[in-house]
Amino acid sequence: MTSSAIAATALCVVLASPAFAETYAAVSNTAVSITGDIELDETGITFENGEQLTFEEQVADRFTVDGQSVEAHLFSLAEARDPVLLNGNTLCGAPVTYIASWETSDGSGTVLAVFSTPQPPESDADMCASYTYE
């Protein structure tokens, strides 16, 4: 087999492999009491109690946080819903339509913001809740 054929085969295997979720430990009071630790990747989010939300698509890679544009991931959900999580709490109090994530300003953690807006949010001002993880 030629080196280009081997490289092409390796590329196909890599592209066909599923994405591995990253695990994030809850650190904010809201995250600890509502979501617990989470697993997050580009396909969705899994909460500590096993509930899942599936992303439909990434709709933005920049987002306004506290008036500043930051690198972020803004995803629409495949199905708007507000799952029951830890202690009978829900994520938002209304069906969640979008989820954004970005790095904290000091780079030590990740913020997850949830939205129940009909259109893609442009800033954190429209969020119904936020949760912080390490």
N, C-alpha and C positions, 0 to 999 in steps of 0.2 A: 504494500500500500504506500502511495506517495505521501510525502509530508503534507501536501495541501489537502489530500483526502483525509488524513488523520486530523488535521486542524479543523476541517469542516465537520467531521463526525463529533469531535470534542465540543465545538460550538453548538451543535444541535442538542447535545446532551445537556449542556449548561442552560440553553434557552428553554428546554423542556422541563427542567427541574423546578419544583415548586419553591416559592419564596419561603424563607424561614422567618417566623415571627420573632421579634425582639421582645423580651420580657422587661417590664418596667415596674419598679416597686413604688407603691403609693406613698407619698410623703405629706401632701396637704391634708388638712382635716377632712375636707370634702372627699378626697380620693380614698382616704383610709376608711371612712364611714359609709361611703356609697358604692364605689367601684371596686375597692381592693386593688390588688396588683392586676396588671393587664398584660396581654400579649397583643402586639400591634405590628401589622405589615401593610403592604399596599393593597391587600384584598379585603381587610377588615380588622375588627377588634374583638378580642375575647376577654370578658371580665372574669374576676376571681370565682364567681359562682357558676361559671360555664355559659352564661348568656353571651350571645354573639350579635354583632351588627356587621353586615356585609356592605362594602363600598361598591358603588356603581362605577364611578370614575373620579380621577383627580381633576378638579376644575381650576385650580390655581396653584402656583408655587411661590407666590408672595402674598403677604397679608399685612394689614395695618394693626399694630399692637401699641396701645398707649400713644397713638399719633405717629409712630415710626413704622416704616415699611421694613418687614423682616422676611427672611427666607422661611417658608412654611409649606405645609401640605394641607390643602383644602379638598376634602372629598365629599361628594354627594353620596347619599345612601341608596342602596338598591330598593329598600322599603323603609318608609318613614315609620318609626315606632319608638316607644319609650319603655325599654325593658325594666322589669323589676329586678333590682340588684340586691346588695347586702342590706340586711335589716329591714327589708320591705321598701327600701327607698327606690325612687326612679331616677333616671339620668338627668331629666330636664323638667318634668312636670307637663310636658306636651310632646307629641311625636317629633323625634329628632330627624331633621332633614339633611344636615351638613355637620361634619366634624373637621376641625382644624387642629393641627399640631405644629408646635415650633419649640425651639430651644429657649430656655430661660435666659434672661439678659446676662447672667454671670456664667452661662454655659454649663451649669452643674446639673441641669434637669430638663425635663420636657413638660410642656403645658399642653393639655388637651382641652379644647373648648368645644361645646356643643351648641347647636343652633336649631331653632324650629321655624326658620324663615322660609318662605316659598321660593325666593331667589337666592343665589349664592351671596353670602355675606361678604362685605369688603373689609370689615374691621371687627375687633373684639367688642365693640360697643353693642353689637346685636346679640351677643351670646346669652344663653339662658343659664349656663353654668360653666365653670372651669375646674380642672383637676390637675394637680402637679405630681410628677413622678421622677424618680432617679433611675 
